[in-house]
Amino acid sequence: MLIVADASAFLNVFQFDFRHDIYYTTNSILDEIIDFKNKMIIRQGMESGRLRLSEPSSESLELIKSKTVELGLNLSKNDISILALALDFKKEGKNFILQSDDYSMQNLAFHLKIPFKAVSQKGIQKEIRFVNACPVCGKEFQANERTCIDCGVALARKKK
């Protein structure tokens, strides 16, 4: 099985093992691994050839960025890169699964029909959309808006 791995796939597993699957991740995800134990696990995976680095296409990166805004999600650059890599795998018809404990990543994967599995948590069961809304007047705004144009109040993120 091919696994597209977020940092949580390495960080949230008690005893990580590269014996059965081939893992793919991006350079930016590896930058999140800072402790000695997990760096050694990464090194072992790279040396065995069971952990491979790959970067997503610019087309998939742009699609993930646009869907992030559409759904009102807060994703980091690293989250976007790993989701874009998973999207590339899907487009190529590869048999894979995305591993992440990040609910926002799972939410977007669910929306895009990218197969995913939580690492150490239950994982999401349905898609959730978010909007920015004014806590005073209740008017809803696009995810990139930060202030109500009517009230001048900072917007709050809420489920749609």
C-alpha positions in Angstrom: 0.0 0.0 0.0 1.2 3.5 -0.8 0.8 6.0 2.1 0.9 9.8 1.6 2.0 10.9 5.1 1.5 14.1 6.9 3.9 14.8 9.9 1.3 13.3 12.3 1.8 9.9 10.6 5.3 9.9 12.0 4.8 11.9 15.2 1.7 10.2 16.6 2.7 6.6 16.2 4.2 4.8 19.2 6.4 2.5 17.2 6.8 3.4 13.6 7.6 0.6 11.1 8.5 0.8 7.4 8.3 -2.9 6.8 4.9 -3.2 5.1 4.1 0.0 3.2 5.8 2.6 1.0 5.5 6.1 2.4 5.5 9.4 0.4 5.8 12.8 1.9 7.1 16.3 0.9 10.2 18.1 2.0 8.1 20.7 3.9 6.6 17.9 6.0 10.1 16.6 6.9 10.9 20.1 8.2 8.2 19.6 10.8 10.1 16.6 12.3 12.5 18.1 14.8 13.0 15.6 17.6 15.9 13.1 17.5 13.8 9.9 17.7 11.6 10.8 14.7 14.5 12.1 12.7 16.1 8.7 13.1 12.9 7.0 12.0 12.8 9.3 8.9 16.4 8.4 8.2 15.7 4.7 8.5 12.8 5.0 6.1 14.8 7.0 3.5 17.8 4.6 3.7 15.5 1.5 3.3 13.7 3.1 0.3 10.4 2.8 2.1 10.1 6.6 2.6 10.2 8.7 -0.6 10.1 12.4 -1.1 7.9 13.8 -3.8 6.6 17.3 -4.6 3.1 18.0 -5.8 2.2 19.6 -9.2 1.6 23.3 -9.3 -1.9 22.5 -10.8 -2.8 20.5 -7.7 -1.4 23.1 -5.3 -3.6 25.7 -6.9 -6.7 23.5 -6.7 -6.1 22.7 -3.0 -5.6 26.4 -2.2 -8.8 27.4 -4.0 -10.8 24.6 -2.2 -9.3 25.7 1.1 -10.8 29.1 0.6 -14.1 27.7 -0.7 -14.6 25.6 2.4 -13.3 28.2 4.8 -10.5 26.0 6.1 -7.3 27.1 7.8 -4.5 25.0 6.3 -0.7 25.6 6.5 1.6 25.6 3.5 2.7 22.1 4.5 -0.9 20.8 4.8 -1.6 22.2 1.3 1.5 20.5 -0.1 0.7 17.1 1.3 -3.0 17.3 0.1 -1.8 18.4 -3.3 0.5 15.4 -3.5 -2.4 13.1 -2.5 -4.5 14.8 -5.2 -1.8 14.0 -7.8 -1.8 10.4 -6.7 -5.6 10.3 -7.1 -5.3 11.8 -10.6 -2.7 9.2 -11.5 -5.0 6.4 -10.4 -2.6 5.1 -7.7 -3.9 2.9 -4.9 -3.0 5.0 -1.8 -4.3 6.5 1.4 -3.6 9.8 3.1 -2.6 9.5 6.7 -3.2 12.6 8.9 -4.7 13.4 12.3 -5.4 17.0 11.1 -9.2 17.4 10.9 -9.0 20.3 8.4 -6.9 18.1 6.1 -9.3 15.2 6.5 -12.2 17.6 5.8 -10.7 18.7 2.5 -9.7 15.1 1.6 -13.3 14.0 2.3 -14.6 16.8 0.0 -12.2 15.8 -2.8 -12.9 12.1 -2.3 -9.2 11.5 -1.4 -9.0 8.3 0.7 -7.7 9.1 4.2 -7.1 7.5 7.6 -6.5 9.1 10.9 -3.3 8.0 12.7 -4.2 8.1 16.4 -7.6 9.7 16.5 -11.1 8.8 15.3 -11.1 11.0 12.3 -14.0 12.9 10.7 -17.2 11.3 9.5 -18.7 14.1 7.4 -17.6 17.2 5.5 -17.8 20.5 7.4 -17.8 23.9 5.8 -16.9 27.2 7.5 -17.7 30.8 7.0 -16.6 34.0 8.7 -19.5 35.7 10.3 -20.1 39.0 12.2 -20.8 38.2 15.9 -22.9 41.4 16.1 -25.1 41.4 13.0 -24.7 37.8 11.9 -23.8 38.7 8.3 -21.6 36.0 6.6 -18.5 36.7 4.6 -15.9 34.9 2.4 -13.1 33.1 4.3 -10.6 35.8 3.3 -12.6 38.6 4.9 -11.6 39.6 8.5 -13.9 42.5 9.4 -17.6 43.2 9.0 -18.1 45.9 6.4 -21.4 47.0 8.2 -20.3 46.9 11.9 -16.5 47.1 11.7 -16.2 44.2 14.1 -13.7 41.3 13.7 -15.3 38.3 12.1 -15.6 34.9 13.8 -15.2 31.6 12.1 -18.3 29.3 12.3 -19.7 26.1 10.8 -21.9 26.7 7.9 
